Amino acid sequence: MASTLYFIGGGNMVTAIIEAVRDKSESYPVDALYVQEISQARIEDLAQRFGVLAADPSSTPDADIVIIGIRPQDDLKTVLESVSQRFSPERTTVISIVAGYTIEQLEEHLGHDFRLARIIPNTLTTTGYGYSGVALNDQASENDIDAFLRTFGKPLYVEERLIDVITGFYPPNLVYHFIDAYVDAGVLAGLPRDIAKAIALDTLIGGTEFLKQKDVLPQVLLNINNSPGGVGITQAYTLNSTGFAASVQSAVLAAVNRTTALGKEAR
Ligand SMILES: NC(=O)c1ccc[n+]([C@@H]2O[C@H](COP(=O)([O-])OP(=O)(O)OC[C@H]3O[C@@H](n4cnc5c(N)ncnc54)[C@H](OP(=O)(O)O)[C@@H]3O)[C@@H](O)[C@H]2O)c1
């Protein structure tokens, strides 16, 4: 049976979800896609690219799923109160993608009748490698949202306390930073940038695929590659002494803490 989806906020993350849903329209038939968005330019762009329908706070379509896609610093209170007045808990499941904003905070303005999921997707929605951390309220079950979530990532159903951790851990930004530094390293050592980029991307994919094939932790392969007094162990020593691991770990912890702080600061 086809579903009607109603997005509030049509920014970067919602656009990435809509793109993936449209790509998977055979496995997840969508009857209508509504987007309620403040920016006229954004809504026109979404309508032109994906055929979405512009909606406004006065419209009350019968949506199966409402997705709250605005930022923690936006007017969540007004948006949630409006959702509770315009949609019916019998038909509609509400999904929030707002970082740091808890189920308790959502229910404070939405009420306790709706089936509600707090999810954290990432932007890899069209690659087959995206994940969504998912926590449900007492009324919701996996069946309410699983087919929709699988159009743009692999759902990971977890306790809510892990959602902020996932938010800080799995945006692909860390990988982009690593590739950026890796390509620059090749250029610094004398490679042309296009060659450094091609090698960096394939090495990242190849190294990941090899780890999956062997089904071992990286330490096992490092132990094989790093022979006594060799090039590999010299590189490992340099990474250790310049704080590579601590730098990655500090960045993840800072992102997790920032996520929690954003939720506390939210309106
Ligand atoms: N980007 C990611 O990788 C990612 C991943 C997981 C979760 N999230 C979460 O997804 C949410 C959106 O993030 P984003 O990166 O997509 O932000 P974004 O690109 O800034 O999109 C937010 C959009 O919502 C619009 N908006 C603000 N208030 C509104 C309202 N009351 N009604 C309708 N539209 C409204 C904004 O318009 P104006 O700009 O004109 O105000 C903007 O177009 C955030 O809560 C974030 O935590 C993002």
The ligand as a Gaussian input file, in Angstrom:
#p B3LYP/6-31G(d) Opt

LIG

0 1
 N       22.849000      17.117000       7.908000
 C       23.091000      15.947000       8.485000
 O       24.049000      15.214000       8.159000
 C       22.160000      15.455000       9.579000
 C       22.286000      14.122000      10.027000
 C       21.394000      13.677000      11.020000
 C       20.441000      14.531000      11.554000
 N       20.379000      15.810000      11.113000
 C       19.366000      16.698000      11.681000
 O       18.493000      17.070000      10.627000
 C       17.964000      18.364000      10.916000
 C       18.150000      19.249000       9.693000
 O       19.529000      19.357000       9.427000
 P       20.021000      19.907000       8.017000
 O       21.487000      19.701000       7.976000
 O       19.162000      19.343000       6.934000
 O       19.692000      21.470000       8.227000
 P       19.303000      22.548000       7.122000
 O       19.925000      22.197000       5.816000
 O       19.613000      23.886000       7.723000
 O       17.711000      22.379000       6.955000
 C       16.749000      22.865000       7.851000
 C       15.648000      23.508000       7.000000
 O       14.489000      23.713000       7.819000
 C       13.959000      25.010000       7.492000
 N       13.127000      25.441000       8.613000
 C       13.497000      26.048000       9.776000
 N       12.430000      26.240000      10.572000
 C       11.354000      25.755000       9.898000
 C        9.960000      25.664000      10.199000
 N        9.471000      26.138000      11.351000
 N        9.142000      25.099000       9.286000
 C        9.618000      24.648000       8.092000
 N       10.942000      24.702000       7.747000
 C       11.795000      25.239000       8.650000
 C       15.191000      25.848000       7.284000
 O       14.903000      27.022000       6.576000
 P       15.869000      28.331000       6.848000
 O       17.268000      27.881000       6.554000
 O       15.329000      29.359000       5.893000
 O       15.689000      28.664000       8.312000
 C       16.062000      24.882000       6.454000
 O       15.749000      24.938000       5.083000
 C       18.710000      18.899000      12.146000
 O       17.887000      18.796000      13.284000
 C       19.908000      17.986000      12.270000
 O       20.275000      17.800000      13.613000
 C       21.199000      16.291000      10.126000

